[in-house]
Amino acid sequence: MEAFSLLHVPLERLRPSKPFSGVSSGSSNPLWQIHLPVTFGTCDNYRTELIDFDISRIDLPYNAIVGYPALARFMAATHRAYNLMKMPGSKGILTMAGDTKEAMAALKLAFKVAGPACPAGKTEPRVKGAAPTKKKQLFTQGQAKTKQIPVDEDGASGATFTISADLDPDPERALVDLLRENKEVFARQPQQLVGVPRGVIEHHRKVCPNVRPVKQKTRRQSADKQSFIVQETRKLEAAGIIREVRYPEWLENPVVVPKKGVLGNIVI
């Protein structure tokens, strides 16, 4: 509220809003919603989009929070480990680097605010003689009920989307329509990954230039995983996504991430 008051926006521009969740514990009831232009970059290279902001009283050390819908509108690629965000600008790729000290200070303040509301050691009293409560089992992809939906209405391509089998008819229809309208953004073959600008997707490690890089110790894989890694790596190499480097000074082990129905995905 304080940040919005400093903008001196006419009240006539405010619109009704709906409750939202995911920012603080439970649901938040915003007072209004407003449509504002947001600009990243400089006078020479910039990008501006109109974003909907919900105005609410939340005890968090932030003036504004830009969510995933806004990042999608900006076509932004974020990397939390490097505290970076990149997006296409008017004259090239925009790179925004966050202030690590400010980010850590805001995070500590957020934990301090949330601490009294959710004490770490607080537990519910146990009734004498009652059976011990079972630990809550985390949701896994293997437990989800799913079904296959053809990418094309006539099913000519044979490609499918995997969605939840427990959706109501209206949300399911809306989801399927959305996926089919944007089917071009999904890559099903390594050759379809080519064309993403390197300036958007690449990040560089912030390391001291005077320190000699060291390579990780070799991680042994099972025969099945080793064969899978070689097969997938050759596919990426043939598509021109990666290239072989001989005598590397620094190297990471490939990791196979389990995936439902197949051996997994390879992370390089």
Secondary structure, 3 states (H helix, E strand, C coil): CHHHHHHCCCHHHCECCCCEECCCCCEECCCEEEEEEEEEECCCCEEEEEEEEEECCCCCCCCCCCCHHHHHHHCCEEECCCCEEEEEECCEEEEEECCHHHHHHHHHHHHHHHHHHCCCCCCCCCCCCCCCCCCCCCCCHHHCCEEEEECCCCCCCCCEEEEECCCCHHHHHHHHHHHHHCHHHCCCCHHHHCCCCHHHHCCCCCCCCCCCCCCCCCCCCCHHHHHHHHHHHHHHHHCCCCCCCCCCCCCCCCEEEEECCEEEEEEC
